[in-house]
Amino acid sequence: MVLLFVSAVLLIGVLAYLGVALYFAEIFTRSKRRRVQGTPEDFDIRFQDVQFLTADRMTLAGWFLESPGARATIIVIHERDGNRADTRHGLLELQADYVRRGFNVFSFDLRGRGESAGRRDHLGATERVDVQAALAYVRRRTSQLPMVLHGFGFGAGLALQAAPGAPDVAGVIADSPVASMRDLLRYRYRQMPDSMFRLTCWLSRRIFRGDVHSLAPIDVIGRLDTPVLFIHSEMDDEIPESHTLNLCAASLNPLHETWRLDDFQGHCTYYVEHPKEYLEHCQVFVDRIVPARFLAPVETLPSPRTIQAG
């Protein structure tokens, strides 16, 4: 009788432990869908609504902003819980600014966000497919024009991971990038016991197709020969600056630049608060990396550097 009681208690304990892990696995992969508020037309910019398919037949929504005579196309990739018109990061204004400076812009909603199909966040496992589909769409539409990826947080990590396999990507602007999705979740759930965290990650993958190991730019940055402009706030409390510092430390590319935002606490909001300075830095970077045949001749290109704001 005692043995039966003990066994029942142990079984209940195991089931409760499993239930807690399953609950957090659902939290890990829950998609935070926000309504797309506004369009580029709000800034007197003409655009075309776009729908396109991924390799796994998911329909994604976006828009294409065309600038006559553009010499490059900027592909904007939003933060994990955002969309292509994220007001927190000023994405509509940013896209309008890029068009006024002579660039095409393509912006889209990752699956499970905005107006795209999908119900869950897969921690980068399927979102990587979304980025590849966006690259393919722009490639078909703009032919020989180079592309520049401008990502925010989770989107910046996706951009960094996509760049090594895309020779027509001239460069990446990575604003507050994720270096490793696993490390980010471990930081955010640092009070969770290791055994519970490992079980939660396993359940996320087995039940919800959310693989914490699938998004890890830190693993590819060493062989990324594409120029990158890293932007990160020293006091970012959503994605610690250590993610960018670790990426830079692992990088072997002398063309990578780091712009550290001293005494700034926001996450991916520097453009919103200092739009002119932000755009000027991005413009200088893009002017440097776009192939010379798309630029007016210059005598000397400035060398990469580390910039600190503050």
C-alpha positions in Angstrom: 0.0 0.0 0.0 2.8 2.4 0.9 4.7 1.5 -2.2 1.6 2.2 -4.3 1.1 5.5 -2.6 4.7 6.5 -3.2 4.4 5.5 -6.9 1.3 7.5 -7.3 2.9 10.6 -5.7 6.0 10.2 -8.0 3.7 9.8 -11.1 1.8 12.9 -10.2 5.1 14.7 -9.7 6.4 13.6 -13.0 3.2 14.6 -14.8 3.2 18.0 -13.1 6.8 18.6 -14.1 6.0 17.6 -17.6 2.9 19.8 -17.6 4.9 22.9 -16.5 7.5 22.2 -19.2 4.7 21.9 -21.8 3.2 25.2 -20.6 6.5 27.0 -21.1 7.1 25.3 -24.4 3.8 26.8 -25.6 4.9 30.2 -24.2 8.3 29.9 -26.0 6.5 29.4 -29.4 3.4 31.5 -28.9 3.1 34.0 -31.8 2.4 37.5 -30.8 0.4 38.8 -33.8 0.0 42.5 -34.0 -2.2 44.3 -36.5 -0.4 46.1 -39.3 -1.2 49.8 -38.6 -0.7 52.2 -41.5 0.9 51.9 -45.0 3.7 53.7 -46.8 0.9 55.8 -48.4 0.6 57.6 -45.0 4.0 59.2 -45.9 3.1 59.9 -49.5 5.0 56.9 -50.7 3.5 54.7 -53.4 3.7 51.0 -52.8 2.4 47.6 -54.0 0.8 45.0 -51.8 2.5 41.7 -52.3 1.8 38.1 -51.4 4.4 35.4 -52.0 4.9 31.7 -51.1 7.7 30.1 -49.1 9.3 26.8 -49.9 6.9 25.0 -47.5 3.9 26.7 -49.1 3.2 29.4 -46.5 1.7 32.6 -47.8 3.4 35.7 -46.6 2.2 39.3 -46.9 4.4 42.3 -47.6 4.8 45.4 -49.8 7.3 46.7 -52.3 8.2 50.4 -52.4 9.9 51.3 -55.7 12.3 54.3 -56.1 12.9 55.2 -59.7 16.6 54.6 -60.6 17.3 52.7 -57.4 20.8 51.3 -57.0 19.9 48.7 -54.3 16.9 47.2 -52.6 16.7 47.3 -48.8 14.9 44.3 -47.3 13.5 45.1 -43.8 13.1 42.2 -41.4 11.1 43.1 -38.2 11.5 42.0 -34.6 10.1 38.7 -33.3 6.9 40.1 -31.9 6.4 42.8 -34.5 5.4 43.3 -38.2 6.4 45.2 -41.2 4.8 48.4 -39.9 6.0 48.1 -36.3 5.4 51.5 -34.7 7.7 50.9 -31.8 10.7 50.8 -34.2 9.4 53.3 -36.7 9.5 50.9 -39.6 7.1 52.8 -41.8 9.1 56.0 -41.4 12.3 54.2 -42.0 11.1 52.6 -45.2 9.8 56.0 -46.5 13.2 57.5 -45.7 15.0 54.8 -47.6 12.8 55.4 -50.7 13.5 59.2 -50.5 17.2 58.4 -50.5 16.9 56.4 -53.7 16.5 52.8 -52.6 13.8 50.3 -53.3 12.4 48.7 -50.1 10.8 45.4 -49.5 9.2 44.7 -46.2 7.1 41.7 -45.1 5.5 39.9 -42.2 7.2 36.8 -40.9 4.8 33.8 -40.6 2.4 34.0 -37.7 2.8 37.8 -37.6 1.0 40.7 -39.1 -1.0 39.6 -42.1 1.0 36.5 -43.0 -0.3 33.0 -42.6 0.8 30.8 -39.8 -0.1 30.3 -36.1 3.1 29.9 -34.2 6.6 31.3 -33.6 9.1 28.6 -34.5 12.1 30.3 -32.9 13.8 30.8 -36.3 13.4 27.2 -37.6 10.8 28.2 -40.2 11.3 31.9 -40.2 14.6 31.3 -41.9 12.6 29.9 -44.8 10.5 33.1 -44.8 13.7 35.2 -45.3 14.9 32.9 -48.1 11.5 33.4 -49.8 11.7 37.2 -49.5 15.2 37.1 -51.0 13.9 35.0 -53.9 11.0 37.4 -54.5 13.2 40.5 -54.6 15.8 38.7 -56.8 13.1 37.9 -59.3 11.7 41.4 -59.2 14.8 43.5 -59.3 17.1 41.3 -61.3 20.7 42.5 -61.0 20.3 45.1 -58.2 22.2 44.3 -55.0 20.2 43.7 -51.8 20.9 45.0 -48.3 19.2 43.3 -45.3 18.2 45.6 -42.4 17.0 43.5 -39.5 15.9 44.3 -36.0 16.5 41.9 -33.0 15.3 38.5 -34.0 15.0 39.8 -37.6 18.7 40.9 -37.5 19.7 37.4 -36.4 17.7 36.0 -39.4 19.4 38.4 -41.7 22.9 37.4 -40.5 22.1 33.7 -40.8 20.7 34.2 -44.4 23.6 36.3 -45.7 26.3 33.6 -46.1 24.2 31.7 -48.7 23.2 34.8 -50.7 26.1 36.3 -52.8 23.8 39.0 -54.1 23.3 40.4 -50.6 25.8 43.3 -50.5 25.6 43.8 -46.7 23.6 43.6 -43.5 22.5 46.2 -41.0 21.9 44.3 -37.8 20.2 46.4 -35.2 20.4 44.7 -31.8 20.8 41.2 -33.2 20.3 37.8 -31.6 23.5 35.8 -31.6 21.8 32.6 -30.4 18.1 32.0 -29.8 18.9 29.5 -27.1 21.1 31.9 -25.2 18.5 34.6 -25.4 15.7 32.4 -24.0 18.1 31.1 -21.3 18.7 34.8 -20.4 15.0 35.6 -20.3 14.2 32.5 -18.3 17.3 32.5 -16.2 15.3 31.5 -13.0 14.2 28.3 -14.7 16.2 25.2 -13.6 18.5 23.7 -16.3 16.6 20.4 -16.4 13.3 22.2 -16.9 14.8 24.5 -19.6 16.2 21.5 -21.5 12.9 19.7 -21.3 11.0 22.8 -22.4 13.3 23.2 -25.4 12.8 19.5 -26.3 9.0 19.8 -26.1 9.1 23.1 -28.1 10.8 21.2 -30.9 8.8 17.9 -30.7 5.3 19.4 -30.3 5.5 23.0 -31.7 8.3 22.8 -34.3 10.2 25.5 -32.4 13.9 24.7 -32.4 16.0 26.9 -30.1 19.2 25.8 -31.9 18.0 26.8 -35.4 18.8 30.5 -35.1 22.4 30.9 -34.2 24.3 33.5 -36.2 27.2 33.1 -33.8 27.8 29.8 -35.6 28.1 31.3 -39.1 29.5 34.8 -38.5 33.1 33.5 -38.8 32.6 32.6 -42.4 30.4 35.6 -43.3 32.4 37.7 -45.8 29.5 40.1 -46.3 30.0 43.5 -44.6 27.9 44.0 -41.5 27.0 47.2 -39.6 26.1 46.1 -36.0 24.1 48.6 -34.0 23.4 48.0 -30.3 22.5 49.9 -27.2 24.8 49.5 -24.3 21.9 49.2 -21.9 19.5 47.1 -24.0 17.4 45.1 -21.5 15.6 42.9 -24.1 18.6 41.6 -26.0 21.8 42.2 -24.1 24.7 44.0 -25.9 26.8 40.9 -25.2 25.0 39.3 -28.2 26.6 41.9 -30.6 29.9 41.8 -28.7 30.1 38.0 -29.0 29.3 38.2 -32.7 32.0 40.8 -33.3 34.5 38.7 -31.3 33.7 35.6 -33.4 33.9 37.6 -36.7 36.9 37.3 -38.9 35.7 40.0 -41.4 37.6 43.3 -41.2 34.6 44.9 -43.0 32.3 44.5 -40.1 31.6 47.6 -38.1 30.1 48.2 -34.7 28.1 51.2 -33.6 27.6 51.1 -29.9 24.9 53.4 -28.5 26.3 54.6 -25.2 23.9 55.7 -22.5 20.9 54.7 -24.5 18.4 52.3 -23.0 16.0 51.5 -25.8 15.8 48.3 -27.8 15.8 49.0 -31.6 14.4 52.5 -31.0 17.4 54.7 -31.8 16.0 55.5 -35.2 12.7 56.6 -33.6 14.5 59.0 -31.3 17.4 60.1 -33.5 16.2 59.5 -37.1 18.7 61.8 -38.9 21.7 60.4 -37.2 20.6 56.8 -37.6 19.9 57.2 -41.3 23.2 59.0 -41.9 25.1 56.1 -40.5 23.1 53.6 -42.5 23.6 55.7 -45.6 27.3 55.8 -45.2 27.5 52.1 -44.7 25.3 51.3 -47.8 27.3 53.8 -49.9 30.4 51.8 -49.0 29.1 48.4 -49.7 27.0 48.8 -52.9 29.2 47.8 -55.9 31.1 50.6 -57.4 29.3 50.3 -60.8 26.1 51.5 -59.0 27.9 54.4 -57.4 29.4 57.6 -58.7 33.3 57.2 -58.8 35.1 58.0 -55.6 38.8 58.2 -55.0 39.0 56.6 -51.6 36.5 54.6 -49.6 36.8 55.1 -45.9 38.0 52.1 -43.9 35.6 50.3 -41.5 35.5 51.6 -38.0 33.9 51.3 -34.6 31.6 54.2 -33.8 30.2 55.1 -30.4 27.2 57.4 -30.0 26.7 59.4 -26.9 
